[in-house]
C-alpha cells in the first residue's frame, strides 16, 4: 500500500519589529458605555419611567371596584406589581452605581438584569395585550360601558404598554452589554 503521510514542517515565528512592540505597549481600552446600560444615568431614567408607568397602571386598575371579576385584569395587576418591584430594585442599584461613580460590568449582574428584564418585559407585554383585548370586548361588543370603568381600564392598559416600551430598551441594552463581555 502506498499511502502518503502528511508532513508538518514547523515555521518559526517572525521576529518582533519595533512597530509591533509599540502597539503592544498601549493600554487596553474598554468599550464605552452607552446611556441606558446598567449603572448609567440613561439606565436610571429608563428604570424610573418603567417604575412610574407600572405604578400608575397598578393604581388606576386597583382604583376600580370590578377589576377582580376579569382574569386578564387581575393578571395585569400582578404583572405590573412585579414590574414595579423589579424596576425599583434596579433603580436603587443604578443610583448606587452613580453615587460611587462605578459602571456595572460584572457579568453575573448583567446576566441577572438581562434575564429579569426579559422575563418582566414578556410578562408585561402579555398582560397589556390581554387587557387590551378585554377592554376592546367590553365597549363595542358587550355594550356594558355604563357599569364598567372602560376609561380606567384603557388608561391602565396604556400605562402597561408604556412600561413595556420602557423595559424593551433596557433589555436590549443589557443583552448587548452581556454579549459584548
C-alpha positions in Angstrom: 0.0 0.0 0.0 1.3 3.3 -1.0 -0.2 5.8 1.4 1.1 9.3 1.6 1.8 10.7 5.0 1.4 14.3 5.7 4.5 16.0 6.8 4.4 19.1 9.0 7.3 21.5 8.7 7.4 23.9 11.6 7.7 27.5 10.7 9.4 29.9 13.0 7.6 33.0 14.1 8.9 36.2 12.6 10.9 38.4 14.9 9.1 41.3 16.6 9.6 44.6 15.0 9.5 47.9 16.7 6.0 48.7 15.3 4.5 45.6 16.9 6.3 46.3 20.2 4.9 49.8 20.4 1.4 48.6 19.6 1.6 46.0 22.5 2.6 48.7 25.0 -0.6 50.6 24.6 -3.1 50.2 27.4 -6.2 48.2 26.7 -9.3 50.2 26.2 -12.8 49.2 27.3 -15.9 49.7 25.3 -17.7 52.9 26.0 -20.9 52.5 28.0 -24.0 53.6 26.2 -26.6 55.5 28.0 -29.3 53.0 29.1 -26.9 50.3 30.1 -26.9 49.4 33.8 -25.1 51.8 36.1 -25.6 54.8 33.7 -27.8 57.9 34.0 -29.8 56.7 31.0 -30.3 53.4 32.6 -31.6 55.1 35.7 -34.0 57.2 33.6 -35.3 54.1 31.9 -35.9 52.4 35.3 -37.7 55.4 36.6 -40.0 55.5 33.6 -40.7 51.8 34.0 -41.5 52.3 37.6 -43.8 55.3 37.1 -45.8 53.7 34.3 -46.2 50.4 36.1 -47.2 52.1 39.4 -49.7 54.3 37.5 -51.2 51.3 35.8 -51.4 49.4 39.1 -53.1 52.3 40.9 -55.5 53.1 38.1 -56.6 49.4 37.8 -56.8 48.9 41.5 -59.0 52.0 41.9 -61.8 50.3 40.0 -64.1 48.1 42.0 -64.7 45.4 39.4 -61.3 44.6 38.1 -61.1 41.3 40.1 -64.0 40.0 38.0 -61.8 39.6 34.9 -58.8 37.3 34.9 -56.9 39.4 32.4 -57.1 42.5 34.7 -56.0 40.5 37.7 -53.1 39.3 35.7 -52.3 42.9 34.7 -52.3 43.9 38.3 -50.0 41.1 39.3 -47.5 41.7 36.5 -47.3 45.5 36.9 -46.8 44.9 40.6 -43.8 42.6 39.8 -42.6 45.1 37.2 -42.7 48.0 39.7 -40.8 46.0 42.3 -38.2 44.9 39.7 -37.7 48.4 38.4 -37.5 49.9 41.8 -34.8 47.5 42.9 -32.7 48.1 39.7 -33.2 51.8 40.1 -31.7 51.6 43.5 -28.7 49.7 42.1 -28.3 52.3 39.3 -28.4 55.1 41.9 -25.7 53.3 43.9 -23.5 52.9 40.9 -23.9 56.6 40.0 -23.1 57.6 43.6 -19.9 55.6 43.8 -19.1 56.5 40.2 -18.7 52.9 39.0 -20.1 51.2 36.0 -21.8 47.9 36.3 -19.6 45.5 34.4 -19.9 42.3 36.5 -21.0 39.6 34.0 -23.2 37.9 36.6 -25.1 41.0 37.5 -25.6 42.0 33.9 -26.8 38.4 33.1 -29.2 38.6 36.0 -30.5 42.0 34.8 -30.9 40.7 31.3 -32.8 37.7 32.3 -35.0 39.7 34.7 -35.7 42.4 32.1 -36.5 39.7 29.5 -39.0 37.9 31.8 -40.7 41.1 33.0 -40.8 42.5 29.5 -42.6 39.4 28.2 -45.0 39.3 31.1 -45.8 43.0 30.8 -46.5 42.7 27.1 -48.7 39.7 27.5 -50.7 41.3 30.3 -51.1 44.5 28.4 -52.3 42.7 25.3 -54.8 40.5 27.2 -56.1 43.6 29.0 -56.4 45.5 25.7 -58.4 42.6 24.2 -60.8 42.6 27.2 -61.1 46.3 27.1 -62.0 46.2 23.4 -64.5 43.5 24.1 -66.2 45.4 26.9 -67.1 48.5 24.9 -68.4 47.8 21.4 -69.3 44.1 21.7 -71.0 43.9 25.1 -72.2 47.5 25.3 -71.7 47.3 29.1 -69.7 50.5 29.3 -72.3 52.2 31.6 -71.4 49.9 34.6 -67.7 49.2 33.7 -64.9 51.6 34.1 -63.7 51.4 30.5 -61.7 54.6 30.5 -59.8 53.5 33.6 -59.2 50.1 32.1 -57.9 51.7 28.9 -55.6 54.0 30.9 -54.2 51.2 32.9 -53.6 49.2 29.7 -51.9 52.1 28.0 -49.7 52.6 31.0 -48.8 48.9 30.9 -47.8 49.3 27.3 -45.7 52.4 28.1 -44.0 50.4 30.8 -43.2 47.7 28.3 -41.9 50.3 25.8 -39.5 51.4 28.6 -38.4 47.9 29.5 -37.6 46.8 26.0 -34.6 49.2 25.5 -33.3 48.2 28.9 -33.5 44.5 28.0 -31.8 45.1 24.6 -29.0 47.2 26.0 -28.4 44.8 28.8 -28.4 41.9 26.3 -25.9 43.8 24.1 -23.7 44.6 27.1 -23.8 40.9 28.1 -22.9 39.9 24.6 -20.0 42.4 24.4 -18.3 40.9 27.5 
